[in-house]
Amino acid sequence: MDISSVGGSALTEQARMTYGVACLKMAQHSENMAQYIIMDSVEISNEAMEKFLAERNN
C-alpha cells in the first residue's frame, strides 16, 4: 500500500517513517514465507522420493 493513499500530507513525518518501516517489514516477511513454503515442499518431495525408492527396491 502506498503511503499517499493513507492521508497524504496530513500525516506527520514520524508517522510516514513508521508506516514505511512497517511496509518494508511486511514485504520482507512475505518473501520469507514464500521461501519457507518452497523449502518445506522440497523437503517433503525429497522424503517422498526416498520412501518411493526404498519401497521400489524391496
Backbone atoms as SQL, in Angstrom:
CREATE TABLE atoms (id INTEGER PRIMARY KEY, chain TEXT, resi INTEGER, resn TEXT, atom TEXT, x REAL, y REAL, z REAL);
INSERT INTO atoms VALUES
  (1, 'A', 1, 'MET', 'N', 0.851, -1.170, 0.000),
  (2, 'A', 1, 'MET', 'CA', 0.000, 0.000, 0.000),
  (3, 'A', 1, 'MET', 'C', 0.896, 1.232, 0.000),
  (4, 'A', 2, 'ASP', 'N', 0.545, 2.183, -0.787),
  (5, 'A', 2, 'ASP', 'CA', 1.297, 3.425, -0.894),
  (6, 'A', 2, 'ASP', 'C', 0.889, 4.374, 0.227),
  (7, 'A', 3, 'ILE', 'N', 1.869, 5.044, 0.827),
  (8, 'A', 3, 'ILE', 'CA', 1.608, 5.967, 1.939),
  (9, 'A', 3, 'ILE', 'C', 0.687, 7.105, 1.510),
  (10, 'A', 4, 'SER', 'N', 0.711, 7.459, 0.230),
  (11, 'A', 4, 'SER', 'CA', -0.123, 8.576, -0.229),
  (12, 'A', 4, 'SER', 'C', -1.612, 8.248, -0.135),
  (13, 'A', 5, 'SER', 'N', -1.951, 6.970, -0.117),
  (14, 'A', 5, 'SER', 'CA', -3.358, 6.607, -0.035),
  (15, 'A', 5, 'SER', 'C', -3.900, 6.692, 1.390),
  (16, 'A', 6, 'VAL', 'N', -3.023, 6.919, 2.363),
  (17, 'A', 6, 'VAL', 'CA', -3.444, 6.950, 3.762),
  (18, 'A', 6, 'VAL', 'C', -3.833, 8.344, 4.209),
  (19, 'A', 7, 'GLY', 'N', -3.355, 9.347, 3.577),
  (20, 'A', 7, 'GLY', 'CA', -3.760, 10.676, 4.025),
  (21, 'A', 7, 'GLY', 'C', -2.865, 11.770, 3.506),
  (22, 'A', 8, 'GLY', 'N', -1.942, 11.428, 2.679),
  (23, 'A', 8, 'GLY', 'CA', -1.071, 12.420, 2.065),
  (24, 'A', 8, 'GLY', 'C', -0.304, 13.245, 3.059),
  (25, 'A', 9, 'SER', 'N', -0.369, 14.544, 2.950),
  (26, 'A', 9, 'SER', 'CA', 0.430, 15.444, 3.772),
  (27, 'A', 9, 'SER', 'C', -0.141, 15.625, 5.179),
  (28, 'A', 10, 'ALA', 'N', -1.299, 15.035, 5.457),
  (29, 'A', 10, 'ALA', 'CA', -1.891, 15.177, 6.790),
  (30, 'A', 10, 'ALA', 'C', -1.103, 14.383, 7.837),
  (31, 'A', 11, 'LEU', 'N', -0.323, 13.405, 7.405),
  (32, 'A', 11, 'LEU', 'CA', 0.463, 12.599, 8.344),
  (33, 'A', 11, 'LEU', 'C', 1.769, 13.301, 8.698),
  (34, 'A', 12, 'THR', 'N', 2.191, 13.146, 9.924),
  (35, 'A', 12, 'THR', 'CA', 3.469, 13.713, 10.334),
  (36, 'A', 12, 'THR', 'C', 4.600, 12.913, 9.705),
  (37, 'A', 13, 'GLU', 'N', 5.771, 13.489, 9.709),
  (38, 'A', 13, 'GLU', 'CA', 6.942, 12.800, 9.151),
  (39, 'A', 13, 'GLU', 'C', 7.204, 11.508, 9.924),
  (40, 'A', 14, 'GLN', 'N', 7.050, 11.550, 11.239),
  (41, 'A', 14, 'GLN', 'CA', 7.263, 10.352, 12.065),
  (42, 'A', 14, 'GLN', 'C', 6.281, 9.242, 11.681),
  (43, 'A', 15, 'ALA', 'N', 5.025, 9.615, 11.458),
  (44, 'A', 15, 'ALA', 'CA', 4.015, 8.630, 11.071),
  (45, 'A', 15, 'ALA', 'C', 4.344, 8.026, 9.711),
  (46, 'A', 16, 'ARG', 'N', 4.795, 8.847, 8.779),
  (47, 'A', 16, 'ARG', 'CA', 5.185, 8.341, 7.459),
  (48, 'A', 16, 'ARG', 'C', 6.356, 7.382, 7.564),
  (49, 'A', 17, 'MET', 'N', 7.329, 7.727, 8.388),
  (50, 'A', 17, 'MET', 'CA', 8.503, 6.862, 8.567),
  (51, 'A', 17, 'MET', 'C', 8.091, 5.540, 9.205),
  (52, 'A', 18, 'THR', 'N', 7.247, 5.607, 10.223),
  (53, 'A', 18, 'THR', 'CA', 6.785, 4.404, 10.907),
  (54, 'A', 18, 'THR', 'C', 6.010, 3.518, 9.942),
  (55, 'A', 19, 'TYR', 'N', 5.143, 4.113, 9.160),
  (56, 'A', 19, 'TYR', 'CA', 4.360, 3.362, 8.185),
  (57, 'A', 19, 'TYR', 'C', 5.268, 2.726, 7.133),
  (58, 'A', 20, 'GLY', 'N', 6.245, 3.483, 6.665),
  (59, 'A', 20, 'GLY', 'CA', 7.187, 2.965, 5.664),
  (60, 'A', 20, 'GLY', 'C', 7.964, 1.762, 6.182),
  (61, 'A', 21, 'VAL', 'N', 8.429, 1.855, 7.421),
  (62, 'A', 21, 'VAL', 'CA', 9.160, 0.744, 8.027),
  (63, 'A', 21, 'VAL', 'C', 8.248, -0.475, 8.164),
  (64, 'A', 22, 'ALA', 'N', 7.014, -0.261, 8.574),
  (65, 'A', 22, 'ALA', 'CA', 6.064, -1.365, 8.709),
  (66, 'A', 22, 'ALA', 'C', 5.817, -2.037, 7.354),
  (67, 'A', 23, 'CYS', 'N', 5.713, -1.253, 6.305),
  (68, 'A', 23, 'CYS', 'CA', 5.516, -1.822, 4.961),
  (69, 'A', 23, 'CYS', 'C', 6.720, -2.646, 4.526),
  (70, 'A', 24, 'LEU', 'N', 7.913, -2.148, 4.808),
  (71, 'A', 24, 'LEU', 'CA', 9.129, -2.900, 4.461),
  (72, 'A', 24, 'LEU', 'C', 9.191, -4.218, 5.217),
  (73, 'A', 25, 'LYS', 'N', 8.849, -4.188, 6.492),
  (74, 'A', 25, 'LYS', 'CA', 8.865, -5.414, 7.300),
  (75, 'A', 25, 'LYS', 'C', 7.851, -6.425, 6.775),
  (76, 'A', 26, 'MET', 'N', 6.664, -5.945, 6.379),
  (77, 'A', 26, 'MET', 'CA', 5.653, -6.849, 5.820),
  (78, 'A', 26, 'MET', 'C', 6.152, -7.475, 4.518),
  (79, 'A', 27, 'ALA', 'N', 6.813, -6.682, 3.684),
  (80, 'A', 27, 'ALA', 'CA', 7.330, -7.205, 2.423),
  (81, 'A', 27, 'ALA', 'C', 8.397, -8.266, 2.677),
  (82, 'A', 28, 'GLN', 'N', 9.283, -8.010, 3.628),
  (83, 'A', 28, 'GLN', 'CA', 10.312, -8.988, 3.963),
  (84, 'A', 28, 'GLN', 'C', 9.682, -10.261, 4.507),
  (85, 'A', 29, 'HIS', 'N', 8.683, -10.120, 5.353),
  (86, 'A', 29, 'HIS', 'CA', 8.015, -11.282, 5.933),
  (87, 'A', 29, 'HIS', 'C', 7.339, -12.104, 4.835),
  (88, 'A', 30, 'SER', 'N', 6.723, -11.451, 3.876),
  (89, 'A', 30, 'SER', 'CA', 6.076, -12.151, 2.761),
  (90, 'A', 30, 'SER', 'C', 7.092, -12.944, 1.955),
  (91, 'A', 31, 'GLU', 'N', 8.242, -12.350, 1.695),
  (92, 'A', 31, 'GLU', 'CA', 9.289, -13.044, 0.955),
  (93, 'A', 31, 'GLU', 'C', 9.794, -14.241, 1.745),
  (94, 'A', 32, 'ASN', 'N', 9.952, -14.075, 3.054),
  (95, 'A', 32, 'ASN', 'CA', 10.417, -15.177, 3.891),
  (96, 'A', 32, 'ASN', 'C', 9.407, -16.315, 3.897),
  (97, 'A', 33, 'MET', 'N', 8.122, -15.992, 3.959),
  (98, 'A', 33, 'MET', 'CA', 7.101, -17.025, 3.984),
  (99, 'A', 33, 'MET', 'C', 7.126, -17.841, 2.693),
  (100, 'A', 34, 'ALA', 'N', 7.275, -17.177, 1.568),
  (101, 'A', 34, 'ALA', 'CA', 7.357, -17.889, 0.293),
  (102, 'A', 34, 'ALA', 'C', 8.572, -18.817, 0.287),
  (103, 'A', 35, 'GLN', 'N', 9.688, -18.339, 0.800),
  (104, 'A', 35, 'GLN', 'CA', 10.909, -19.148, 0.869),
  (105, 'A', 35, 'GLN', 'C', 10.676, -20.375, 1.759),
  (106, 'A', 36, 'TYR', 'N', 10.049, -20.192, 2.905),
  (107, 'A', 36, 'TYR', 'CA', 9.803, -21.318, 3.815),
  (108, 'A', 36, 'TYR', 'C', 8.876, -22.350, 3.178),
  (109, 'A', 37, 'ILE', 'N', 7.856, -21.903, 2.472),
  (110, 'A', 37, 'ILE', 'CA', 6.930, -22.825, 1.817),
  (111, 'A', 37, 'ILE', 'C', 7.661, -23.639, 0.756),
  (112, 'A', 38, 'ILE', 'N', 8.494, -22.982, -0.038),
  (113, 'A', 38, 'ILE', 'CA', 9.254, -23.691, -1.079),
  (114, 'A', 38, 'ILE', 'C', 10.209, -24.694, -0.444),
  (115, 'A', 39, 'MET', 'N', 10.906, -24.288, 0.600),
  (116, 'A', 39, 'MET', 'CA', 11.847, -25.189, 1.260),
  (117, 'A', 39, 'MET', 'C', 11.127, -26.395, 1.865),
  (118, 'A', 40, 'ASP', 'N', 9.963, -26.179, 2.476),
  (119, 'A', 40, 'ASP', 'CA', 9.181, -27.277, 3.025),
  (120, 'A', 40, 'ASP', 'C', 8.738, -28.230, 1.929),
  (121, 'A', 41, 'SER', 'N', 8.326, -27.689, 0.795),
  (122, 'A', 41, 'SER', 'CA', 7.890, -28.525, -0.327),
  (123, 'A', 41, 'SER', 'C', 9.032, -29.387, -0.851),
  (124, 'A', 42, 'VAL', 'N', 10.213, -28.810, -0.943),
  (125, 'A', 42, 'VAL', 'CA', 11.381, -29.565, -1.401),
  (126, 'A', 42, 'VAL', 'C', 11.703, -30.670, -0.411),
  (127, 'A', 43, 'GLU', 'N', 11.661, -30.360, 0.873),
  (128, 'A', 43, 'GLU', 'CA', 11.950, -31.352, 1.899),
  (129, 'A', 43, 'GLU', 'C', 10.939, -32.502, 1.847),
  (130, 'A', 44, 'ILE', 'N', 9.673, -32.176, 1.721),
  (131, 'A', 44, 'ILE', 'CA', 8.626, -33.198, 1.628),
  (132, 'A', 44, 'ILE', 'C', 8.830, -34.035, 0.362),
  (133, 'A', 45, 'SER', 'N', 9.163, -33.394, -0.747),
  (134, 'A', 45, 'SER', 'CA', 9.390, -34.116, -2.001),
  (135, 'A', 45, 'SER', 'C', 10.575, -35.067, -1.873),
  (136, 'A', 46, 'ASN', 'N', 11.629, -34.623, -1.222),
  (137, 'A', 46, 'ASN', 'CA', 12.795, -35.485, -1.021),
  (138, 'A', 46, 'ASN', 'C', 12.445, -36.693, -0.165),
  (139, 'A', 47, 'GLU', 'N', 11.690, -36.476, 0.900),
  (140, 'A', 47, 'GLU', 'CA', 11.278, -37.581, 1.764),
  (141, 'A', 47, 'GLU', 'C', 10.394, -38.562, 0.997),
  (142, 'A', 48, 'ALA', 'N', 9.466, -38.038, 0.212),
  (143, 'A', 48, 'ALA', 'CA', 8.578, -38.894, -0.571),
  (144, 'A', 48, 'ALA', 'C', 9.369, -39.717, -1.580),
  (145, 'A', 49, 'MET', 'N', 10.345, -39.110, -2.226),
  (146, 'A', 49, 'MET', 'CA', 11.162, -39.827, -3.201),
  (147, 'A', 49, 'MET', 'C', 11.992, -40.910, -2.520),
  (148, 'A', 50, 'GLU', 'N', 12.552, -40.615, -1.368),
  (149, 'A', 50, 'GLU', 'CA', 13.329, -41.615, -0.630),
  (150, 'A', 50, 'GLU', 'C', 12.454, -42.811, -0.251),
  (151, 'A', 51, 'LYS', 'N', 11.237, -42.555, 0.213),
  (152, 'A', 51, 'LYS', 'CA', 10.315, -43.640, 0.571),
  (153, 'A', 51, 'LYS', 'C', 9.929, -44.449, -0.663),
  (154, 'A', 52, 'PHE', 'N', 9.657, -43.765, -1.761),
  (155, 'A', 52, 'PHE', 'CA', 9.302, -44.450, -3.000),
  (156, 'A', 52, 'PHE', 'C', 10.432, -45.359, -3.444),
  (157, 'A', 53, 'LEU', 'N', 11.649, -44.837, -3.456),
  (158, 'A', 53, 'LEU', 'CA', 12.782, -45.641, -3.904),
  (159, 'A', 53, 'LEU', 'C', 13.053, -46.811, -2.969),
  (160, 'A', 54, 'ALA', 'N', 12.877, -46.607, -1.674),
  (161, 'A', 54, 'ALA', 'CA', 13.082, -47.690, -0.713),
  (162, 'A', 54, 'ALA', 'C', 12.067, -48.809, -0.941),
  (163, 'A', 55, 'GLU', 'N', 10.813, -48.436, -1.177),
  (164, 'A', 55, 'GLU', 'CA', 9.771, -49.437, -1.424),
  (165, 'A', 55, 'GLU', 'C', 9.994, -50.134, -2.767),
  (166, 'A', 56, 'ARG', 'N', 10.470, -49.400, -3.724),
  (167, 'A', 56, 'ARG', 'CA', 10.703, -49.954, -5.063),
  (168, 'A', 56, 'ARG', 'C', 11.827, -50.970, -5.046),
  (169, 'A', 57, 'ASN', 'N', 12.831, -50.704, -4.243),
  (170, 'A', 57, 'ASN', 'CA', 13.990, -51.597, -4.182),
  (171, 'A', 57, 'ASN', 'C', 13.722, -52.855, -3.365),
  (172, 'A', 58, 'ASN', 'N', 12.649, -52.902, -2.610),
  (173, 'A', 58, 'ASN', 'CA', 12.339, -54.092, -1.804),
  (174, 'A', 58, 'ASN', 'C', 11.583, -55.111, -2.588);
